[in-house]
Amino acid sequence: MSSSTVSTVYPGASAPVPPERITIATRESRLALWQAEHVKARLEGLYPGCRVELLGMTTRGDQILDRPLAKVGGKGLFVKELETALLDGRADIAVHSMKDVPMVMGDEFTLACISAREVPLDAFVSNRYDSLADMPPGTVVGTSSLRRESQLHAMYPFLGVTSLRGNLDTRLRKLDEGQYDAIILAAAGLIRLGLADRIRSTLPSEVSLPAAGQGALGIECLSSRREVIQYLQLLNDADTSACVRAERTVARALAGSCEVPLGAYAEIRGGMLWLRGFVALPDGSRIIRAEREGNPSAAEEIGRALADDLLAQGAEGILAELG
Ligand SMILES: NCc1[nH]cc(CCC(=O)O)c1CC(=O)O
């Protein structure tokens, strides 16, 4: 076997075997395609001579637009088809918004790397108002996220909140048609698509704590493909990875696979990982918060401890009410 065809990575081997060809499975929304193109460009930069191709796919999550996702199966709807392409060998890797990746993955799949985070906060988008605080009582904010809805009700009880689905362009169109006075979107998606000028203000984490993984990209591959896992390590960002692992541990402990109004957000401050989380009733009438700090190398333990804090304060009662 010549060295260029060696595909087994031996323990202790340092440099990854440069890949010759990589196929990326991606959803076909404009945001998903941007993210896949971004990863393609980075891989081509890291591995000159490697041919990187995109395999665009439509997922169930993209097709079902008339119902809140919480009611039809949640995050898994966005990754299933991509994972099937990995299993079939039609693709080598799948690029995801970490926010859309289910908390529990099958053993045959691995999140090989999490790249550096974009702005993790939520954004206020409106053609009428500069910020939530400017909105008169009874005006209407569009969002379909239970996390955003519960925090809006808790902080701004006089605003109306109504459902908003669809990809980013659809959501902006619905706003521009006047169906809402304002909408809340992840800042990261708008920035990636060159739509940062639509952001009237970003919501501080004290007003809208982000979702686990928001603003971060993750790359998934088959656990059996050690060489793929290894060549993806150059895209991993250690700080983002620790933060997102802590956040996902909270979400996994509290929500499992069901949709719960829940936020989890970690930052590295002075070398320490500072994690905040909440769980709430959708109408914001109850909201339980906790925070924890610790060494980033103990990201999962910090997440577990925070989840235990929330449970000790009665999170279980909320989860039971949500059924
Ligand atoms: N739920 C869809 C989704 N998944 C990831 C992003 C934004 C990009 C990111 O968080 O990385 C969005 C759009 C939004 O919530 O406004």
The ligand as an SDF file (V2000), in Angstrom:
LIG
                    3D

 16 16  0  0  0  0  0  0  0  0999 V2000
  -33.7870   27.0750   13.8460 N   0  0  0  0  0  0  0  0  0  0  0  0
  -33.1940   27.3490   12.5780 C   0  0  0  0  0  0  0  0  0  0  0  0
  -31.8190   27.8720   12.7090 C   0  0  0  0  0  0  0  0  0  0  0  0
  -30.7850   27.0570   12.9590 N   0  0  0  0  0  0  0  0  0  0  0  0
  -29.6490   27.8220   13.0650 C   0  0  0  0  0  0  0  0  0  0  0  0
  -30.0160   29.1400   12.8650 C   0  0  0  0  0  0  0  0  0  0  0  0
  -29.1160   30.2900   12.9060 C   0  0  0  0  0  0  0  0  0  0  0  0
  -27.6610   30.0240   12.8280 C   0  0  0  0  0  0  0  0  0  0  0  0
  -27.0390   29.4740   14.0610 C   0  0  0  0  0  0  0  0  0  0  0  0
  -27.6020   29.5020   15.1770 O   0  0  0  0  0  0  0  0  0  0  0  0
  -25.9040   28.9860   13.9330 O   0  0  0  0  0  0  0  0  0  0  0  0
  -31.3970   29.1860   12.6270 C   0  0  0  0  0  0  0  0  0  0  0  0
  -32.2140   30.3750   12.3310 C   0  0  0  0  0  0  0  0  0  0  0  0
  -32.7400   31.1000   13.5380 C   0  0  0  0  0  0  0  0  0  0  0  0
  -32.9090   30.5380   14.6330 O   0  0  0  0  0  0  0  0  0  0  0  0
  -33.0340   32.3000   13.3910 O   0  0  0  0  0  0  0  0  0  0  0  0
  1  2  1  0
  2  3  1  0
  3  4  1  0
  3 12  2  0
  4  5  1  0
  5  6  2  0
  6  7  1  0
  6 12  1  0
  7  8  1  0
  8  9  1  0
  9 10  2  0
  9 11  1  0
 12 13  1  0
 13 14  1  0
 14 15  2  0
 14 16  1  0
M  END
$$$$
